[in-house]
Amino acid sequence: MSSFARMVCLAIVAGLTAFLIYAFATGEVVADQIHVWQVVWGLYVWADAYSGFALFALLIYAYERRLGLTILLFLVTCATGNMVNAAWLLWRGPDLFRRIRRAHSEFA
Protein backbone atom coordinates (compact mmCIF):
# COMPACT_ATOMS: atom_id res chain seq x y z
CA MET A 1 0.00 0.00 0.00
CA SER A 2 1.50 3.29 -1.05
CA SER A 3 2.17 6.09 1.37
CA PHE A 4 -0.36 8.16 -0.61
CA ALA A 5 -3.08 5.55 -0.01
CA ARG A 6 -2.19 5.39 3.68
CA MET A 7 -2.39 9.19 3.93
CA VAL A 8 -5.81 9.18 2.22
CA CYS A 9 -7.07 6.56 4.69
CA LEU A 10 -5.67 8.53 7.62
CA ALA A 11 -7.27 11.75 6.34
CA ILE A 12 -10.62 9.98 6.00
CA VAL A 13 -10.39 8.55 9.52
CA ALA A 14 -9.48 11.94 10.99
CA GLY A 15 -11.99 13.90 8.91
CA LEU A 16 -14.93 11.59 9.53
CA THR A 17 -14.12 11.34 13.24
CA ALA A 18 -14.05 15.12 13.54
CA PHE A 19 -17.26 15.43 11.53
CA LEU A 20 -18.99 12.77 13.66
CA ILE A 21 -18.05 14.65 16.84
CA TYR A 22 -19.30 17.89 15.29
CA ALA A 23 -22.56 16.23 14.19
CA PHE A 24 -23.24 14.85 17.66
CA ALA A 25 -22.41 18.21 19.24
CA THR A 26 -24.59 20.33 16.98
CA GLY A 27 -27.22 18.10 15.39
CA GLU A 28 -30.30 16.30 16.61
CA VAL A 29 -29.72 12.61 15.89
CA VAL A 30 -33.33 11.39 15.82
CA ALA A 31 -34.95 14.48 14.28
CA ASP A 32 -32.31 14.75 11.56
CA GLN A 33 -32.62 11.05 10.71
CA ILE A 34 -36.40 11.23 10.48
CA HIS A 35 -36.06 14.11 8.02
CA VAL A 36 -33.61 12.13 5.85
CA TRP A 37 -35.90 9.08 5.82
CA GLN A 38 -38.79 11.21 4.51
CA VAL A 39 -37.18 12.09 1.17
CA VAL A 40 -36.41 9.67 -1.64
CA TRP A 41 -32.78 10.76 -2.04
CA GLY A 42 -32.26 10.36 1.67
CA LEU A 43 -33.53 6.79 1.42
CA TYR A 44 -31.27 6.16 -1.57
CA VAL A 45 -28.22 7.47 0.28
CA TRP A 46 -29.01 5.18 3.23
CA ALA A 47 -29.48 2.17 0.93
CA ASP A 48 -26.27 2.96 -0.92
CA ALA A 49 -24.25 3.49 2.26
CA TYR A 50 -25.43 0.31 3.95
CA SER A 51 -24.92 -1.72 0.78
CA GLY A 52 -21.35 -0.43 0.73
CA PHE A 53 -20.92 -1.30 4.40
CA ALA A 54 -22.08 -4.86 3.67
CA LEU A 55 -19.76 -5.19 0.66
CA PHE A 56 -16.81 -3.93 2.67
CA ALA A 57 -17.71 -6.38 5.44
CA LEU A 58 -17.47 -9.17 2.85
CA LEU A 59 -13.97 -7.96 1.98
CA ILE A 60 -13.03 -7.91 5.65
CA TYR A 61 -14.39 -11.42 6.13
CA ALA A 62 -12.52 -12.68 3.05
CA TYR A 63 -9.28 -11.37 4.57
CA GLU A 64 -9.81 -12.01 8.29
CA ARG A 65 -11.84 -15.25 8.17
CA ARG A 66 -13.21 -14.37 11.61
CA LEU A 67 -16.96 -13.94 11.60
CA GLY A 68 -17.11 -12.36 15.05
CA LEU A 69 -14.63 -9.60 14.15
CA THR A 70 -16.39 -9.03 10.83
CA ILE A 71 -19.78 -8.64 12.50
CA LEU A 72 -18.36 -6.32 15.15
CA LEU A 73 -16.69 -4.10 12.55
CA PHE A 74 -19.86 -4.11 10.41
CA LEU A 75 -22.01 -3.01 13.36
CA VAL A 76 -19.56 -0.28 14.39
CA THR A 77 -19.41 0.85 10.75
CA CYS A 78 -23.23 1.02 10.62
CA ALA A 79 -23.18 3.22 13.72
CA THR A 80 -20.26 5.48 12.84
CA GLY A 81 -19.60 5.22 9.11
CA ASN A 82 -16.70 4.49 6.82
CA MET A 83 -14.05 5.74 9.21
CA VAL A 84 -13.97 2.16 10.56
CA ASN A 85 -13.35 0.82 7.05
CA ALA A 86 -10.60 3.37 6.46
CA ALA A 87 -8.99 2.44 9.79
CA TRP A 88 -9.15 -1.26 8.85
CA LEU A 89 -7.40 -0.42 5.56
CA LEU A 90 -4.69 1.41 7.50
CA TRP A 91 -4.22 -1.73 9.59
CA ARG A 92 -4.56 -4.49 6.98
CA GLY A 93 -4.13 -2.59 3.72
CA PRO A 94 -0.38 -3.05 3.25
CA ASP A 95 -0.64 -6.84 3.38
CA LEU A 96 -3.84 -6.90 1.35
CA PHE A 97 -2.28 -4.77 -1.40
CA ARG A 98 0.84 -6.99 -1.44
CA ARG A 99 -1.36 -10.07 -1.88
CA ILE A 100 -3.29 -8.42 -4.71
CA ARG A 101 -0.07 -7.40 -6.49
CA ARG A 102 1.41 -10.89 -6.07
CA ALA A 103 -1.76 -12.54 -7.41
CA HIS A 104 -1.88 -10.07 -10.31
CA SER A 105 1.76 -10.73 -11.25
CA GLU A 106 1.08 -14.48 -11.34
CA PHE A 107 -1.57 -13.96 -14.01
CA ALA A 108 0.34 -11.39 -16.07
Backbone as a ProteinNet text record, in pm:
[ID]
protein_1_A
[PRIMARY]
MSSFARMVCLAIVAGLTAFLIYAFATGEVVADQIHVWQVVWGLYVWADAYSGFALFALLIYAYERRLGLTILLFLVTCATGNMVNAAWLLWRGPDLFRRIRRAHSEFA
[TERTIARY]
85.8	0	89.5	65.8	150.5	131	229	216.6	102.5	77.1	-35.5	-167.5	-185.1	-308.2	-323.6	-214.2	-219.4	-257.8	-205.2	-239.2	-386.6	-438.6	-580.8	-666.4	-632	-707.3	-700.9	-583.7	-566.9	-648.5	-647.9	-726.8	-876.5	-920.1	-1061.9	-1097.5	-1013.2	-1039.2	-1047.8	-949.4	-947.5	-1065.5	-1091.1	-1198.8	-1336.1	-1363	-1493.5	-1510.6	-1402.9	-1411.8	-1445.9	-1376.9	-1404.9	-1547.7	-1590.6	-1725.9	-1831.4	-1805.7	-1898.6	-1912.1	-1801.2	-1804.8	-1883.8	-1857.6	-1930.5	-2080.3	-2114.9	-2256.5	-2327.3	-2262.5	-2324.5	-2335.4	-2239.5	-2240.6	-2344.1	-2372.1	-2459.2	-2592.2	-2601.1	-2722.3	-2817.1	-2932	-3029.7	-3041	-2987	-2972.4	-3106.5	-3205.3	-3332.5	-3406.8	-3420.3	-3494.7	-3431.1	-3298.7	-3230.7	-3247.5	-3243.7	-3261.6	-3403.3	-3500.6	-3639.6	-3658.4	-3596.7	-3605.9	-3545.1	-3428	-3361.2	-3445.8	-3508.5	-3589.7	-3718.8	-3754	-3878.6	-3862.1	-3740.2	-3717.6	-3652.4	-3687.3	-3640.8	-3488.4	-3423.8	-3277.7	-3212.3	-3276.5	-3225.6	-3231.3	-3341.6	-3352.8	-3248.8	-3227.8	-3126.9	-2987.6	-2953.7	-2821.8	-2803.8	-2908.3	-2900.7	-2882.1	-2959.9	-2948.2	-2809.2	-2759.2	-2626.9	-2518	-2525.8	-2424.6	-2423.3	-2539	-2543.5	-2509.4	-2538.3	-2492.3	-2339.8	-2281.6	-2135.4	-2075.4	-2140.5	-2091.9	-2091.8	-2198.7	-2208.4	-2101.9	-2079.7	-1976.5	-1837.6	-1811.8	-1680.8	-1665.8	-1775.8	-1770.9	-1736.1	-1784.9	-1746.6	-1597	-1541.7	-1397.2	-1321	-1367.6	-1303.1	-1309.7	-1425.6	-1438.6	-1348.7	-1338.4	-1251.9	-1106.5	-1066.5	-928.3	-910.7	-997.9	-981.1	-1022.9	-1127.8	-1183.7	-1229	-1268.6	-1321	-1455.7	-1560.2	-1695.8	-1727.2	-1682.9	-1710.8	-1652.6	-1526.2	-1463	-1533.5	-1570.3	-1638.5	-1772.2	-1848.4	-1978.2	-1958.9	-1862.5	-1835.9	-1799.9	-1708.2	-1669.3	-1785.3	-1868.9	-1986.4	-2081.7	-2108.6	-2200.8	-2145.8	-2016.8	-1956.1	-1958.9	-1934.2	-1941.2	-2082	-2183.5	-2322.6	-2353.8	-2292	-2318.1	-2235.4	-2114.8	-2025.5	-1983	-1994.6	-1959.9	-1828.3	-1785.7	-1669.7	-1535.9	-1533.4	-1404.7	-1350.4	-1439.7	-1396.9	-1332.7	-1391.8	-1335.1	-1199.3	-1187.5	-1059.8	-954.3	-993.8	-899.1	-857.1	-950.3	-914.8	-815.1	-834.9	-740.1	-602.6	-598.3	-469.1	-398.5	-476.3	-422.3	-384.3	-475.4	-456	-420.8	-435	-413.3	-278.8	-167.5	-38.2	-27.7	-69.7	-63.5	-163.2	-281.7	-384.3	-336.2	-276.8	-227.8	-112.1	-24.4	83.9	26.9	-73.3	-136.4	-199.6	-265	-328.5	-222.1	-114.9	-7.5	55.1	79.9	141.1	49.1	-79.9	-176	-184.2	-179.7	-188	-64	53.1	176.3	180.4	112	108.3	26.3	-72	-157.3	-109	-13	34.4	130.4
-117.2	0	122.2	211.5	329.1	424.7	509.5	608.8	705.9	730.1	815.8	753.3	624	555.4	556	536.1	539.5	679	782.6	919.5	949.5	898.6	917.6	850.9	727	656	731.5	779.2	853.3	982.3	1051.3	1174.7	1145.5	1034.8	998.1	964.6	888	855	982.6	1070.2	1193.9	1284.5	1301.2	1389.6	1340.2	1211.7	1159.2	1156.5	1130.8	1133.8	1274.8	1373.9	1512.3	1551.6	1510	1543.3	1473.7	1349.3	1277.2	1348.5	1391.2	1465	1594.9	1665.5	1789.1	1762.1	1656.4	1623.3	1592.6	1514.5	1485.2	1610	1700.5	1820.9	1922.8	1927.5	2033.3	1985.2	1859.5	1809.6	1742.1	1706.8	1629.7	1494.8	1390.5	1261.4	1209.4	1198.1	1138.7	1228.8	1355.2	1447.6	1457.7	1465.9	1475.2	1347.2	1231.5	1104.6	1091.6	1130.5	1122.8	1207.1	1325.5	1411.1	1340.3	1280.9	1213.3	1097.7	1023.4	907.6	947.8	1076.2	1120.9	1163.3	1169	1209.2	1093.8	1081.8	966.7	962.1	1076.8	1075.9	1041.3	1077.3	1035.8	885.3	825.1	679	612.5	671.7	615.8	621.5	734	746.8	642.5	621.5	518	380.2	348	217.3	198.8	302.8	296.2	279.1	356.7	348.6	210.3	160.6	31.4	-84.7	-70.9	-172.3	-171.9	-53.5	-42.9	-99.2	-74.5	-130.3	-282.9	-340.5	-486.4	-541	-473.8	-519	-510.9	-404.8	-392.9	-498.7	-531.3	-638.1	-771.4	-795.1	-916.8	-919.5	-804.9	-795.9	-824.7	-766.5	-790.7	-938.6	-999.6	-1142	-1228	-1192.6	-1268.1	-1262.8	-1151.5	-1136.9	-1196.4	-1163.3	-1200.8	-1344.9	-1391.4	-1525.4	-1543.3	-1431.8	-1436.6	-1366.4	-1446.8	-1394	-1295.3	-1324.8	-1235.6	-1096.7	-1089.8	-960.5	-888.7	-962.8	-903	-842.4	-916.2	-864.4	-742.5	-747.4	-632.1	-509.1	-524.4	-410.3	-360.7	-451.7	-411.3	-328.7	-374	-300.8	-163.4	-158.1	-28.5	62.8	6.4	84.8	139	56.1	101.5	216.6	217.3	321.6	447.6	432.2	547.7	583.4	492.3	522.4	463.1	507.6	448.7	475.5	553.4	573.9	440.7	348.7	215.8	140.1	148.8	82	141.2	272.8	337	297.4	286.8	243.8	99.7	12.7	-126.2	-131.8	-46.8	-42.1	6.3	99.3	140.8	23.3	-59.8	-173.2	-288.8	-329.2	-448.7	-419	-294.8	-258.8	-296.4	-270.7	-304.6	-452	-542.1	-684.2	-718.6	-663.5	-689.6	-644.9	-527	-476.6	-562.3	-608.8	-699.3	-827.5	-883.9	-1006.7	-984.4	-872	-842.4	-828.3	-755.6	-739.6	-873	-957.4	-1088.9	-1174.1	-1175.4	-1253.7	-1199.4	-1067.3	-1007.1	-1042.7	-1042.5	-1073.1	-1219.4	-1306.9	-1448.5	-1469.9	-1381.5	-1396.2	-1314.1	-1227.6	-1139.3	-1208.8
0	0	0	-92	-105.2	12.3	30.2	137.2	105.6	-23.3	-60.6	-15.7	-41.4	-1.4	150.3	222.1	368.5	417.5	353.3	392.9	363.9	252.9	221.8	328.8	364.8	469.3	601.4	636.4	761.7	759.4	646.4	634.1	646.6	589.2	599.9	744	811.1	951.9	1034.6	1020	1098.6	1063.4	933.8	890.9	933.9	914.1	953.3	1104.6	1177.5	1323.8	1371.3	1316.7	1354.3	1316.1	1198	1152.8	1237.9	1278.7	1365.5	1499.8	1556.6	1683.7	1666.9	1557.6	1529.2	1513.7	1441.8	1419.4	1550.5	1636.9	1766.1	1852.7	1841.5	1924	1878.2	1748.3	1697.8	1640.7	1603.4	1539.1	1636.8	1585.8	1661.5	1592.5	1653.9	1588.7	1537.1	1621.8	1581.6	1483.7	1514.8	1427.6	1289.9	1285	1156.1	1075.4	1141.2	1070.6	1016	1094.3	1048.5	922.9	921.4	802.3	681	697.5	585.5	533.2	622.6	582.1	511.4	513.1	451	305.3	256	117.1	41.1	-86.3	-163.8	-176.3	-193.5	-204.1	-70.6	36.6	167.2	182.4	137.4	141.6	51.9	-66.8	-156.8	-94.9	-34.6	27.6	138	218.7	322.9	262.5	158	93.2	33	-31.2	-91.9	13.7	120.1	226	291.2	326.8	395.2	302.6	173.3	77.6	71.6	70.6	72.5	200.1	313.5	440	433.8	377.5	367.4	272.3	159.7	66	128.3	201.9	266.6	375.5	444.3	544.4	479.1	357	284.8	255.7	219.5	197.6	327.2	435.8	565.2	600.9	580.8	613	523.8	396.4	305.5	351.9	409.3	456.8	596	688.2	828.6	858.1	791.4	817	961.7	1023.2	1161	1160.8	1170	1159.6	1271.3	1392.5	1505.2	1484.3	1442	1415.4	1301.7	1197.5	1083.2	1124.6	1203.9	1249.7	1338.1	1428.5	1514.9	1432.6	1337.7	1254.5	1169.4	1119.3	1041.2	1127.3	1248.8	1336.5	1375.1	1405	1438.6	1316.3	1197.8	1074.6	1053.4	1077.7	1062	1156.9	1273.1	1372.2	1348.3	1294	1284.3	1143.3	1049.8	911.3	866.2	749.8	682.5	748	854	921	973.1	1009.6	1055.8	939.5	821.8	705.5	668	675.2	645.6	748.6	875.1	978.8	955.2	914.3	884.7	769	667.3	556.5	601.7	696.3	750.5	817.8	884	959.1	866.6	780.1	697.6	552.4	511.6	372.4	314.4	385.1	324.8	284.5	371.7	337.7	228.3	235.5	134.6	-2.9	-12.9	-140.4	-192.1	-102.9	-143.5	-203.7	-138.2	-188.4	-325.3	-342.5	-471	-579.9	-550.4	-648.6	-684.6	-584.3	-607.2	-693.2	-662.3	-740.8	-883.5	-898	-1030.7	-1113.2	-1050.9	-1124.9	-1167.2	-1095.9	-1133.5	-1259.8	-1284	-1401.2	-1519.8	-1497.5	-1606.8	-1698.6
[MASK]
++++++++++++++++++++++++++++++++++++++++++++++++++++++++++++++++++++++++++++++++++++++++++++++++++++++++++++

